[in-house]
Amino acid sequence: MSGPAEAPTFLVPIINPLFSARTLGRSLRTACREARSIREPIGKSELFNDLFFFRITCMKEPFSKRQGYGGGSRTPILDMAPQKLRIGIWNLIEDYVKEKSLPSKLPDYDYLYTKLTAHFKLKRTTTEYQSYEVESMVLRSFKWYELFDLVELLFSEVFYYDYDESDREWSRFPNKIGDARYRYTKDMNHLFSSENMGWRLRKGQLERVGCDLLDRELIEKARKLLLNPDYAGPNSQFNKALEFFSRRPKPDLENCVKDAVGALEGLARILLKDNNITLGKAVNVLVEKNIIRKPFDKTFHALYGFVSSEPGPRHGAHVLSSIDIPEAEFVLYNSAVCILFLANKFGIKPATEETAPADDRWPDGASEDDSHGTPPGDDDVPF
């Protein structure tokens, strides 16, 4: 009796547990391509059943995440950089510098060492081992917020490097830098998510993520709505609110709530064609016009009243503000809700693909999966 058939050579990397997730992904894509082109009837359905089983097995949540230990902790980490996160960032840097089959690249360690020492104003040493110096910065030297500065800095250094068929040589593709940055953003956000970090990379900047009870997608809908050039003022204020919320090492919550409600007030002024009206009076006018029905007006008045009465946001602060993160999140998210509510009432549509800036048309990778869409040029496994 003949023994079991050997696995095709292109499947061997898939069943090796020591391979990285990135290598496994490439192996899966290679396996699927070869399964399509192979001439012998080796059981294509069996191949894809095996791949499906492999994918389901990998998708299971690990014990630590299910039970809330380590990186699976229920509370997002905001003001520290655990060692596993540091190791993950270093491994990504290594992949982007050395991995030949990865088109998204970072410059060599000589360049990175010079760049980082200049940016962070560090004393340079005479050494031939720049990679060790960069590794030491990432794993040991940088404070948590300096490490996050590094993540943002590397976003601007990523480039696309691949084989140019026309010139028959390896070269950079400046027109594909968006693809490289997309991949970097996706990889970094996956790492931050797996380590339960309360930050996500968006358009080259790390932004604080709200608690799980609040809807991140709602914030993005408000941002896309305000991309319309007619609402440039409210758009600027709403983005400033998010920047203040994400400020490191400590968020500026007072200015966050001020600008969040200011964006709502600015939109109301534009819609009513009155540049001087306050949000409180604007809501009363909208009630009189039967655009806002009672008791929905109370939500608007509550936001305006909170910001108006809190020391600091709209007045000179003679006492310290007591705003905390849950309150700032409440104001930020409810301001977004009210912006979307007014937009719906006035028939305002989000900015189209043509009017939105290019950077706003590719996803921010806020979640682990690809629910935001397919990255440019990505070759997805077909199952």
Secondary structure, DSSP 4 states (H G I P E B T S, - for coil): ---PPPPPGGGGGGG-TTS-HHHHHHHHHHHHHHHHH--S---HHHHHHHHHHHHHHHHSPPHHHHHT-GGG-SSPB-S---HHHHHHHHHHHHHHHH-TT-SEE---HHHHHHHHHHHTT------S-HHHHHHHIIIIIS-HHHHHHHHHHHHTT-EEEEEETTTTEEEE-GGGHHHHHHHHHHHHHHHHHHTTBSEEEETTEEEE---TTS-HHHHHHHHHHHTSGGGHHHHHHHHHHHHHHT-SSS--HHHHHHHHHHHHHHHHHHHHT-SS--HHHHHHHHHHTTSS-TTTHHHHHHHHHHHHHSTTTSS--SS-----HHHHHHHHHHHHHHHHHHHHHHTPPPPPTTTS-GGGGS----SSSSTT-PPTT------
